[in-house]
């Protein structure tokens, strides 16, 4: 598949199957839990009056449709304001367990004994502990705020609850990584840097 190069996007406007495997791929949704998630996700972007919703509102609405009661928040220390703000915002509607990336205060040598010493990074991010703490809390849905690339992968892989992302960290573009894809200047810069 080369959908990223497709100019027509006929599959978005009509029921066109470019794969020749529609029935096989449709069978992936046979599981009742996947059906429930797809049903809950359908039409989340607008409210009953047609007003577009923010991502936070979509998450709240999705959690309500799924009848989730306990939400987890896994956040980066660099996004602690956002993590705290989300915790406060949601705690009137849900039970919230939030975990910072530096939980347990593990030094780099605890996790990576063969890593070269780096005085700027005394404490390691701890995505596996974040996932384990939220697993033990038995959260229904976990929300990621600003976990580093790689750490987000480890967290999502270990989380027993489904995971959604609210904030993607981008230190250069103020947590708006998609901004580079819409900017002529950044596309040119990255095109040169990534050669």
ZATI-160142 format. One line per 2 residues: their letters; for each residue z, x, y of N, C-alpha, C, CB. Coordinates in nm, 2 decimals, padded with zeros to 4 digits. Atoms other than C-alpha are relative to their C-alpha. Glycine has a CB too. Layout:
BEGIN
a) Z,X,Y,Z,X,Y,Z,X,Y,Z,X,Y ~ ...;
END
This chain:
BEGIN
xx) 00.00,00.08,-00.12,00.00,00.00,00.00,00.00,00.09,00.12,00.12,-00.10,00.00 ~ 00.01,-00.07,-00.13,-00.08,00.11,00.35,00.02,-00.10,00.11,-00.13,00.08,00.02;
xx) -00.01,00.10,-00.10,00.05,-00.18,00.55,00.02,00.05,00.14,00.12,-00.09,-00.04 ~ -00.02,-00.06,-00.13,00.14,00.05,00.84,-00.13,00.03,00.07,00.08,00.12,-00.01;
xx) 00.13,-00.02,-00.05,-00.23,00.10,00.89,-00.08,-00.12,00.01,-00.07,00.11,-00.08 ~ 00.08,00.13,00.00,-00.34,-00.26,00.86,-00.01,-00.06,00.14,00.06,-00.10,-00.10;
xx) 00.02,00.06,-00.13,-00.49,-00.41,01.17,-00.01,-00.15,00.00,-00.13,00.05,00.06 ~ 00.01,00.15,00.01,-00.54,-00.77,01.04,00.13,-00.07,-00.02,-00.09,-00.03,-00.11;
xx) -00.12,00.06,00.03,-00.20,-00.85,00.91,-00.02,-00.15,-00.04,00.10,00.00,00.12 ~ 00.03,00.14,00.05,-00.35,-01.16,00.74,00.11,-00.06,-00.08,-00.13,00.00,-00.09;
xx) -00.11,00.05,00.08,-00.05,-01.19,00.51,00.11,-00.06,00.08,00.05,00.12,-00.09 ~ -00.10,00.06,-00.09,00.16,-01.27,00.81,-00.04,-00.14,00.05,00.02,00.09,00.12;
xx) 00.05,00.13,-00.06,-00.06,-01.56,00.93,-00.04,-00.10,-00.11,-00.12,00.03,00.08 ~ 00.04,00.09,00.10,-00.17,-01.70,00.60,00.05,00.05,-00.14,-00.16,-00.02,00.00;
xx) -00.05,-00.05,00.13,-00.09,-01.68,00.23,-00.11,00.09,-00.07,00.03,-00.12,-00.09 ~ 00.09,-00.09,00.06,-00.31,-01.38,00.16,00.08,00.11,-00.08,-00.09,00.07,00.11;
xx) -00.07,-00.10,00.09,-00.21,-01.15,-00.13,-00.08,00.12,-00.02,00.03,-00.06,-00.14 ~ 00.08,-00.13,00.01,-00.33,-00.79,-00.10,00.04,00.08,-00.12,00.03,00.08,00.13;
xx) -00.05,-00.07,00.11,-00.13,-00.68,-00.40,-00.06,-00.04,-00.13,00.15,-00.01,-00.01 ~ 00.04,00.05,00.13,-00.27,-00.90,-00.68,00.11,-00.02,-00.09,-00.11,00.10,-00.06;
xx) -00.12,00.01,00.09,00.08,-00.92,-00.81,00.10,-00.11,00.06,00.08,00.13,00.00 ~ -00.08,00.10,-00.07,00.21,-01.23,-00.62,00.10,-00.06,-00.10,-00.09,-00.11,00.06;
xx) -00.09,00.07,00.10,00.36,-01.41,-00.93,00.11,00.10,-00.05,-00.08,-00.05,-00.12 ~ -00.10,-00.10,00.04,00.53,-01.09,-01.05,00.10,00.03,00.11,-00.07,00.13,-00.04;
xx) -00.09,-00.03,-00.11,00.68,-01.02,-00.71,00.08,-00.12,00.04,-00.08,00.06,00.12 ~ -00.08,00.12,-00.03,00.78,-01.38,-00.65,00.12,-00.02,-00.10,-00.09,-00.12,00.00;
xx) -00.10,00.01,00.10,00.98,-01.36,-00.97,00.13,00.08,00.03,-00.05,00.04,-00.14 ~ -00.12,-00.08,-00.05,01.21,-01.11,-00.80,00.11,-00.09,00.07,-00.04,00.11,00.09;
xx) -00.09,00.09,-00.08,01.36,-01.40,-00.61,00.07,-00.11,-00.09,-00.07,-00.07,00.11 ~ -00.05,00.10,00.10,01.46,-01.60,-00.93,00.15,00.00,-00.01,-00.06,00.02,-00.14;
xx) -00.14,-00.01,00.01,01.82,-01.48,-00.92,00.06,-00.10,00.10,00.05,00.14,00.03 ~ -00.06,00.10,-00.09,02.04,-01.76,-00.77,00.07,00.06,00.13,00.10,-00.08,-00.07;
xx) -00.06,-00.06,-00.12,02.23,-01.52,-00.54,-00.11,00.05,00.10,00.09,00.12,-00.04 ~ 00.11,-00.04,-00.09,01.90,-01.38,-00.40,-00.06,-00.13,00.07,-00.11,00.07,-00.07;
xx) 00.04,00.12,-00.05,01.79,-01.74,-00.35,00.09,-00.05,00.11,-00.01,-00.11,-00.11 ~ -00.10,00.04,-00.10,02.11,-01.82,-00.16,-00.01,00.08,00.13,00.14,00.01,-00.06;
xx) 00.01,-00.08,-00.12,02.07,-01.52,00.07,-00.13,-00.03,00.07,00.00,00.15,-00.05 ~ 00.13,00.03,-00.07,01.70,-01.60,00.14,00.01,-00.13,00.08,-00.11,-00.01,-00.10;
xx) -00.01,00.13,-00.06,01.79,-01.96,00.22,00.09,00.02,00.13,00.07,-00.10,-00.10 ~ -00.08,-00.02,-00.11,02.07,-01.84,00.45,-00.07,00.07,00.11,00.13,00.07,-00.04;
xx) 00.07,-00.09,-00.10,01.84,-01.59,00.63,-00.11,-00.08,00.07,-00.05,00.12,-00.07 ~ 00.11,00.07,-00.06,01.57,-01.85,00.69,00.03,-00.06,00.13,-00.05,-00.11,-00.10;
xx) -00.02,00.06,-00.14,01.54,-01.94,01.06,00.12,00.04,00.07,00.00,-00.15,-00.02 ~ -00.12,-00.04,-00.07,01.84,-01.74,01.17,-00.02,00.04,00.14,00.06,00.12,-00.07;
xx) 00.02,-00.06,-00.13,01.68,-01.61,01.48,00.01,-00.10,00.12,-00.14,00.06,00.01 ~ -00.02,00.10,-00.11,01.71,-01.94,01.68,00.10,-00.10,-00.04,-00.14,-00.07,00.02;
xx) -00.10,00.10,00.02,01.98,-02.20,01.72,-00.07,-00.14,-00.01,00.11,00.00,00.11 ~ 00.05,00.14,00.02,01.93,-02.58,01.68,-00.09,-00.04,00.12,00.11,-00.10,-00.02;
xx) 00.08,00.03,-00.12,01.79,-02.60,02.04,-00.13,00.09,00.02,00.08,00.00,00.12 ~ 00.12,-00.09,-00.01,01.53,-02.32,01.98,00.03,00.12,00.08,-00.11,-00.07,00.06;
xx) -00.04,-00.12,-00.08,01.73,-02.06,02.18,00.01,00.12,-00.09,00.13,-00.03,00.07 ~ -00.01,-00.12,00.08,01.69,-01.71,02.05,00.14,00.05,-00.01,-00.10,00.11,00.06;
xx) -00.13,-00.05,00.02,02.00,-01.55,01.91,00.01,00.15,00.00,00.06,-00.05,-00.13 ~ -00.02,-00.15,00.01,02.14,-01.20,01.94,00.03,00.04,-00.14,00.12,00.05,00.09;
xx) -00.02,-00.05,00.14,02.18,-00.99,01.63,00.15,-00.04,-00.04,-00.02,00.15,-00.01 ~ -00.14,00.03,00.03,02.56,-01.05,01.65,00.01,-00.15,-00.04,00.10,00.03,00.11;
xx) 00.00,00.14,00.03,02.50,-01.43,01.66,-00.07,-00.03,-00.14,-00.07,-00.08,00.11 ~ 00.07,00.02,00.13,02.26,-01.40,01.36,00.09,00.04,-00.11,-00.13,00.09,00.00;
xx) -00.09,-00.04,00.10,02.52,-01.21,01.16,00.11,-00.11,-00.02,00.06,00.13,00.03 ~ -00.11,00.10,00.01,02.79,-01.47,01.24,-00.06,-00.13,-00.07,00.05,-00.04,00.14;
xx) 00.06,00.11,00.06,02.55,-01.75,01.15,-00.03,00.02,-00.15,-00.13,-00.04,00.08 ~ 00.03,-00.04,00.14,02.44,-01.58,00.83,00.13,-00.01,-00.08,-00.07,00.13,-00.01;
xx) -00.13,00.00,00.08,02.80,-01.52,00.72,00.05,-00.14,-00.02,00.10,00.08,00.08 ~ -00.04,00.14,00.01,02.88,-01.89,00.79,-00.08,-00.07,-00.11,-00.02,-00.07,00.13;
xx) 00.09,00.07,00.10,02.58,-02.01,00.59,00.03,00.05,-00.15,-00.15,00.03,00.03 ~ -00.04,-00.06,00.13,02.69,-01.78,00.30,00.14,-00.03,-00.04,-00.02,00.15,00.00;
xx) -00.14,00.03,00.02,03.05,-01.91,00.33,00.08,00.13,-00.02,00.01,-00.09,-00.12 ~ -00.08,-00.12,00.00,03.17,-01.55,00.38,00.13,-00.02,00.08,-00.08,00.12,00.05;
xx) -00.12,00.01,-00.07,03.53,-01.53,00.49,00.06,00.13,00.05,00.11,-00.07,-00.08 ~ -00.06,-00.13,-00.03,03.61,-01.16,00.50,-00.12,00.10,00.02,00.09,00.05,-00.12;
xx) 00.11,-00.09,-00.03,03.38,-00.92,00.68,00.06,00.14,00.02,-00.07,-00.04,00.13 ~ -00.04,-00.14,-00.02,03.40,-00.54,00.68,-00.09,00.06,00.11,-00.01,00.08,-00.13;
xx) 00.07,-00.07,-00.10,03.30,-00.31,00.96,00.02,00.15,-00.03,00.05,-00.04,00.15 ~ 00.00,-00.14,00.02,03.21,00.05,00.89,-00.07,00.06,00.12,-00.08,00.04,-00.13;
xx) 00.05,-00.06,-00.13,03.17,00.24,01.22,00.02,00.15,00.01,00.06,-00.08,00.12 ~ -00.01,-00.14,-00.04,03.11,00.59,01.35,00.10,00.01,00.11,-00.14,00.05,00.04;
xx) -00.09,-00.03,-00.10,03.38,00.74,01.56,-00.07,00.00,00.14,00.07,00.13,-00.02 ~ 00.08,00.00,-00.12,03.11,00.79,01.82,-00.03,-00.14,00.06,-00.13,00.08,-00.01;
xx) 00.02,00.14,-00.04,03.07,00.41,01.83,00.13,-00.08,-00.01,-00.11,-00.06,-00.09 ~ -00.13,00.06,00.02,03.44,00.33,01.82,00.02,-00.12,00.10,00.11,00.09,00.02;
xx) -00.01,00.11,-00.09,03.41,00.11,02.13,-00.07,-00.13,-00.05,-00.06,00.03,00.14 ~ 00.08,00.11,00.05,03.14,-00.10,01.97,00.07,-00.06,-00.13,-00.14,00.05,-00.04;
xx) -00.07,00.05,00.12,03.34,-00.12,01.64,00.12,-00.08,00.04,00.04,00.12,-00.08 ~ -00.12,00.07,-00.04,03.66,-00.23,01.82,-00.05,-00.13,00.07,00.08,00.08,00.10;
xx) 00.05,00.13,-00.07,03.46,-00.49,02.03,-00.04,-00.10,-00.10,-00.11,00.03,00.10 ~ 00.04,00.10,00.10,03.30,-00.64,01.72,00.12,-00.05,-00.08,-00.10,00.07,-00.10;
xx) -00.12,00.04,00.07,03.64,-00.64,01.54,00.07,-00.12,00.08,00.09,00.12,-00.02 ~ -00.07,00.11,-00.08,03.80,-00.84,01.83,-00.09,-00.12,00.01,00.02,00.06,00.14;
xx) 00.08,00.12,-00.02,03.50,-01.07,01.87,00.00,-00.09,-00.13,-00.14,00.05,00.03 ~ 00.01,00.07,00.13,03.49,-01.17,01.50,00.13,-00.05,-00.06,-00.07,00.08,-00.10;
xx) -00.13,00.03,00.07,03.86,-01.18,01.41,00.05,-00.14,00.02,00.10,00.09,00.04 ~ -00.05,00.14,-00.02,03.91,-01.54,01.54,-00.08,-00.09,-00.11,-00.03,-00.05,00.14;
xx) 00.08,00.08,00.10,03.64,-01.66,01.28,00.02,00.05,-00.14,-00.14,00.00,00.04 ~ 00.00,-00.06,00.13,03.68,-01.42,00.99,00.12,00.09,-00.02,-00.13,00.08,-00.02;
xx) -00.09,-00.11,00.03,03.93,-01.19,00.82,-00.09,00.13,00.02,00.07,-00.01,-00.14 ~ 00.07,-00.12,-00.03,03.82,-00.84,00.94,00.07,00.12,-00.06,-00.03,00.01,00.15;
xx) -00.05,-00.13,00.03,03.87,-00.50,00.78,-00.10,00.10,00.06,00.02,00.02,-00.16 ~ 00.09,-00.09,-00.07,03.73,-00.22,00.99,00.05,00.15,-00.04,-00.01,-00.01,00.15;
xx) -00.02,-00.14,00.05,03.70,00.15,00.88,-00.08,00.10,00.08,-00.02,00.01,-00.15 ~ 00.07,-00.11,-00.08,03.61,00.45,01.10,-00.05,00.11,-00.09,00.10,00.06,00.10;
xx) 00.06,-00.10,00.09,03.40,00.73,00.96,00.09,00.12,-00.03,-00.13,00.05,00.07 ~ -00.09,-00.11,00.02,03.67,00.98,01.00,00.13,-00.03,-00.08,00.04,00.06,00.13;
xx) -00.11,00.04,00.08,03.91,00.79,00.77,00.04,00.11,-00.09,-00.03,-00.13,-00.07 ~ -00.06,-00.10,00.09,04.14,01.02,00.57,00.00,00.14,00.07,-00.07,00.01,-00.13;
xx) 00.00,-00.13,-00.06,04.07,01.31,00.81,-00.03,00.12,-00.09,00.13,00.02,00.07 ~ 00.03,-00.10,00.09,03.90,01.52,00.55,-00.08,00.11,00.07,-00.08,-00.05,-00.12;
xx) 00.07,-00.11,-00.05,03.79,01.87,00.65,-00.13,00.02,-00.08,00.09,00.13,-00.01 ~ 00.13,-00.03,00.06,03.44,01.99,00.57,00.01,00.07,-00.13,-00.09,00.08,00.09;
xx) -00.02,-00.07,00.12,03.57,02.22,00.30,00.05,-00.08,-00.11,00.10,00.12,00.02 ~ -00.05,00.09,00.11,03.73,01.93,00.11,-00.12,-00.07,-00.07,00.09,-00.11,00.06;
xx) 00.12,00.07,00.05,03.39,01.76,00.07,-00.11,00.10,-00.05,-00.06,-00.10,00.10 ~ 00.11,-00.10,00.03,03.15,02.06,00.08,00.07,00.14,00.00,-00.11,-00.01,00.10;
xx) -00.07,-00.13,00.00,03.35,02.37,-00.03,-00.09,00.12,00.03,00.07,00.02,-00.13 ~ 00.09,-00.11,-00.02,03.04,02.59,-00.01,-00.07,00.00,00.14,-00.10,00.01,-00.11;
xx) 00.07,00.01,-00.13,02.94,02.48,00.34,00.05,00.11,00.09,00.04,-00.13,00.07 ~ -00.05,-00.11,-00.09,02.95,02.75,00.61,00.10,-00.06,00.10,-00.13,00.06,00.08;
xx) -00.10,00.05,-00.10,03.24,02.72,00.85,-00.06,-00.04,00.13,00.11,00.11,00.03 ~ 00.05,00.05,-00.13,03.18,02.52,01.17,00.11,-00.05,00.08,-00.12,-00.11,-00.02;
xx) -00.12,00.04,-00.08,03.46,02.50,01.42,-00.02,-00.13,00.07,00.04,00.11,00.09 ~ 00.02,00.12,-00.07,03.29,02.21,01.59,00.01,-00.12,-00.08,-00.14,00.00,00.06;
xx) -00.01,00.11,00.09,03.31,01.99,01.29,00.12,00.02,-00.10,-00.13,-00.02,-00.08 ~ -00.11,-00.02,00.09,03.66,02.02,01.15,00.02,-00.12,-00.10,00.13,00.01,00.09;
xx) -00.02,00.12,00.08,03.67,01.66,01.02,-00.14,-00.05,-00.04,00.08,-00.11,00.07 ~ 00.12,00.06,00.05,03.39,01.52,00.80,-00.01,-00.15,00.01,-00.03,00.05,-00.14;
xx) 00.01,00.15,00.02,03.25,01.17,00.81,00.02,-00.03,-00.14,-00.15,-00.04,00.05 ~ -00.04,00.04,00.14,03.36,00.99,00.50,-00.05,-00.13,-00.04,00.15,00.01,00.00;
xx) 00.05,00.13,00.03,03.12,00.71,00.42,00.04,-00.05,-00.14,-00.15,00.01,00.00 ~ -00.04,00.05,00.13,03.22,00.70,00.05,00.14,-00.06,00.01,00.00,00.11,-00.10;
xx) -00.13,00.06,-00.01,03.58,00.64,00.15,-00.01,-00.13,00.08,00.10,00.10,00.08 ~ 00.02,00.13,-00.07,03.47,00.37,00.40,-00.04,-00.11,-00.10,-00.11,00.02,00.11;
xx) 00.05,00.10,00.10,03.28,00.19,00.12,00.12,-00.04,-00.10,-00.12,00.05,-00.08 ~ -00.11,00.02,00.10,03.58,00.23,-00.12,00.11,-00.09,00.06,00.05,00.13,-00.05;
xx) -00.11,00.08,-00.07,03.83,00.09,00.13,-00.05,-00.14,00.02,00.03,00.07,00.14 ~ 00.05,00.14,-00.01,03.61,-00.21,00.20,-00.02,-00.07,-00.13,-00.14,00.00,00.08;
xx) 00.00,00.06,00.13,03.55,-00.26,-00.17,00.13,-00.04,-00.05,-00.06,00.11,-00.10 ~ -00.13,00.04,00.04,03.92,-00.26,-00.24,00.05,-00.12,00.09,00.10,00.12,00.02;
xx) -00.04,00.12,-00.08,03.96,-00.51,00.05,-00.07,-00.13,-00.04,-00.02,00.03,00.15 ~ 00.08,00.11,00.05,03.71,-00.73,-00.13,-00.07,-00.08,00.11,00.08,-00.09,-00.08;
xx) 00.08,00.06,-00.11,03.49,-00.79,00.18,-00.12,-00.08,-00.06,-00.04,00.10,00.10 ~ 00.12,00.08,00.04,03.21,-01.05,00.15,-00.13,00.06,00.05,00.02,-00.14,00.04;
xx) 00.12,-00.06,-00.07,02.97,-00.87,00.39,00.05,00.12,00.08,-00.07,-00.10,00.09 ~ -00.04,-00.12,-00.07,02.99,-00.52,00.54,-00.11,00.02,00.11,00.01,00.12,-00.09;
xx) 00.08,-00.03,-00.12,02.85,-00.44,00.89,00.01,00.14,00.04,00.04,-00.10,00.12 ~ 00.00,-00.14,-00.04,02.74,-00.09,00.98,-00.02,00.01,00.15,-00.11,00.07,-00.08;
xx) 00.02,-00.03,-00.14,02.78,00.04,01.33,-00.01,00.15,00.02,00.12,-00.06,00.09 ~ 00.02,-00.14,-00.04,02.63,00.38,01.41,00.02,00.11,-00.10,00.07,00.03,00.11;
xx) -00.02,-00.11,00.10,02.67,00.57,01.08,-00.12,00.09,00.00,00.02,-00.06,-00.14 ~ 00.11,-00.10,-00.01,02.47,00.89,01.07,-00.10,-00.02,-00.12,00.06,00.14,-00.01;
xx) 00.10,00.01,00.10,02.15,00.91,00.87,00.06,00.08,-00.12,-00.14,00.07,00.05 ~ -00.06,-00.06,00.12,02.25,01.00,00.51,00.14,-00.07,-00.03,00.02,00.15,00.02;
xx) -00.13,00.07,00.02,02.60,00.86,00.56,-00.02,-00.15,-00.02,00.10,00.03,00.12 ~ 00.03,00.15,00.02,02.46,00.51,00.60,-00.06,-00.02,-00.14,-00.10,-00.04,00.10;
xx) 00.06,00.01,00.14,02.27,00.57,00.27,00.11,00.00,-00.10,-00.10,00.11,-00.03 ~ -00.11,-00.01,00.09,02.58,00.68,00.09,00.09,-00.13,00.00,00.09,00.12,00.03;
xx) -00.08,00.11,-00.01,02.78,00.39,00.23,-00.06,-00.13,-00.07,00.02,-00.03,00.15 ~ 00.07,00.12,00.05,02.52,00.12,00.14,-00.01,00.01,-00.15,-00.14,-00.01,00.06;
xx) 00.00,-00.02,00.14,02.49,00.27,-00.21,00.13,-00.03,-00.07,-00.05,00.14,-00.03 ~ -00.13,00.02,00.06,02.86,00.24,-00.28,00.06,-00.13,00.03,00.10,00.11,00.05;
xx) -00.05,00.13,-00.04,02.93,-00.09,-00.11,-00.02,-00.10,-00.10,-00.05,-00.04,00.14 ~ 00.02,00.11,00.09,02.99,-00.37,-00.35,-00.05,-00.13,00.07,00.13,-00.03,-00.08;
xx) 00.04,00.12,-00.08,02.94,-00.63,-00.07,-00.14,00.03,00.06,00.10,-00.03,00.11 ~ 00.13,-00.03,-00.07,02.59,-00.67,00.09,00.03,00.06,00.13,-00.07,-00.14,00.02;
xx) -00.02,-00.08,-00.12,02.54,-00.45,00.39,-00.11,-00.04,00.10,-00.01,00.15,-00.03 ~ 00.10,00.02,-00.10,02.37,-00.53,00.72,00.04,00.10,00.12,00.00,-00.14,00.06;
xx) -00.02,-00.10,-00.11,02.33,-00.29,01.02,-00.01,-00.07,00.13,-00.10,00.11,-00.01 ~ 00.00,00.05,-00.13,02.42,-00.39,01.37,-00.05,00.10,00.10,00.14,-00.05,00.04;
xx) 00.03,-00.10,-00.09,02.39,-00.06,01.55,-00.05,00.12,-00.08,00.12,00.04,00.09 ~ 00.05,-00.13,00.06,02.17,00.24,01.45,00.01,00.11,00.10,-00.16,-00.02,-00.04;
xx) -00.03,-00.11,-00.09,02.28,00.56,01.60,-00.13,00.08,00.04,00.11,00.10,-00.06 ~ 00.11,-00.09,-00.05,02.03,00.75,01.82,00.07,00.06,00.12,-00.13,-00.08,00.03;
xx) -00.08,-00.07,-00.10,02.21,01.01,02.03,-00.09,00.02,00.13,00.05,00.13,-00.05 ~ 00.09,-00.02,-00.11,01.90,01.06,02.25,-00.04,-00.13,00.07,-00.12,00.08,-00.04;
xx) 00.06,00.12,-00.05,01.78,00.71,02.30,00.11,-00.12,00.01,-00.11,-00.05,-00.08 ~ -00.11,00.09,-00.02,02.12,00.54,02.35,00.00,-00.11,-00.10,00.00,-00.06,00.14;
xx) -00.01,00.09,00.12,02.13,00.38,02.00,-00.12,-00.10,00.00,00.13,-00.08,00.00 ~ 00.12,00.08,00.01,01.77,00.24,02.04,-00.11,00.08,-00.06,-00.04,-00.05,00.14;
xx) 00.10,-00.09,00.06,01.57,00.44,01.79,-00.14,-00.06,00.00,00.04,00.02,-00.15 ~ 00.13,00.05,-00.01,01.28,00.20,01.80,-00.07,00.02,00.13,00.00,-00.15,-00.03;
xx) 00.06,-00.03,-00.14,01.23,00.29,02.17,-00.10,00.10,-00.01,00.11,00.04,00.09 ~ 00.09,-00.11,00.01,01.05,00.60,02.06,-00.14,-00.05,-00.04,00.05,00.11,-00.09;
xx) 00.13,00.05,00.05,00.78,00.39,01.89,-00.08,-00.08,00.10,00.03,-00.09,-00.12 ~ 00.07,00.08,-00.10,00.70,00.19,02.20,-00.03,00.08,00.13,00.08,-00.12,00.04;
xx) 00.02,-00.08,-00.12,00.69,00.48,02.44,-00.11,00.10,-00.02,00.13,00.08,00.03 ~ 00.12,-00.09,00.00,00.36,00.67,02.50,00.05,00.14,00.00,-00.09,-00.03,00.11;
xx) -00.05,-00.14,-00.02,00.56,00.98,02.61,00.07,00.05,-00.12,00.09,00.00,00.12 ~ -00.08,-00.05,00.11,00.80,00.99,02.32,-00.09,00.01,-00.12,00.11,-00.10,-00.03;
xx) 00.09,-00.02,00.11,00.52,00.93,02.07,-00.07,00.13,00.00,-00.10,-00.12,-00.01 ~ 00.07,-00.13,-00.02,00.34,01.23,02.21,00.09,00.11,-00.03,-00.06,00.01,00.14;
xx) -00.10,-00.10,00.02,00.65,01.44,02.21,00.03,00.02,-00.15,00.13,-00.03,00.08 ~ -00.03,-00.01,00.14,00.73,01.35,01.85,-00.12,00.04,-00.08,00.05,-00.14,-00.05;
xx) 00.13,-00.04,00.07,00.37,01.39,01.74,-00.01,00.16,00.00,-00.12,-00.06,00.07 ~ 00.01,-00.14,-00.01,00.39,01.75,01.87,00.12,00.07,-00.08,00.01,00.05,00.15;
xx) -00.12,-00.06,00.07,00.75,01.82,01.73,-00.01,-00.01,-00.15,00.12,-00.07,00.05 ~ 00.00,00.02,00.15,00.67,01.68,01.38,-00.12,00.06,-00.07,00.00,-00.15,-00.02;
x) 00.11,-00.07,00.06,00.36,01.89,01.32,00.05,00.11,-00.09,-00.09,00.07,00.11;
END
